[in-house]
Amino acid sequence: MPGTHVVTVDRTRCMGSGICGAVAPEVFALRDQRVSVLVDEPDDPAGALQAAGICPALAITVLERA
């Protein structure tokens, strides 16, 4: 069953800092050490929301699922 939120990463904005993976490794990982990708949709969006708030490229969006 999907979580209550939809998490997306804008790969054109992502600069590969890795902060998201450090904050929420259950949600994010770096592919080829340059672009963040989703590992899994979280049941609890707290880590994804924190990562979105500190992403230096503003590449992460977390929205409530409709």
Residue pairs with C-beta under 8 A, 6 or more apart in sequence:
2 41
2 65
3 41
3 42
3 43
3 44
3 45
3 65
4 43
4 45
4 64
4 65
5 41
5 42
5 45
5 48
5 62
5 63
5 64
5 65
6 41
6 62
6 63
6 64
6 65
7 27
7 38
7 41
7 42
7 45
7 48
7 60
7 61
7 62
8 38
8 60
8 61
8 63
9 20
9 28
9 35
9 36
9 37
9 38
9 59
9 60
10 59
10 60
10 61
11 35
11 36
11 37
11 59
13 57
13 58
13 59
14 34
14 35
14 36
14 57
14 59
15 56
15 57
15 59
16 30
16 33
16 34
16 35
16 36
17 55
17 56
17 57
18 30
18 36
19 51
19 54
19 55
19 56
20 27
20 28
20 36
20 51
20 55
20 60
21 28
21 29
21 30
21 36
23 47
23 50
23 51
23 54
24 42
24 47
24 48
24 50
24 51
25 39
26 39
26 40
26 42
26 47
27 38
27 39
27 40
27 41
27 42
27 47
27 48
27 51
28 36
28 37
28 38
28 39
28 48
28 51
28 60
29 36
29 37
29 39
30 36
30 37
31 37
36 59
36 60
42 48
45 62
48 60
48 62
49 62
51 60
52 60
52 61
52 62
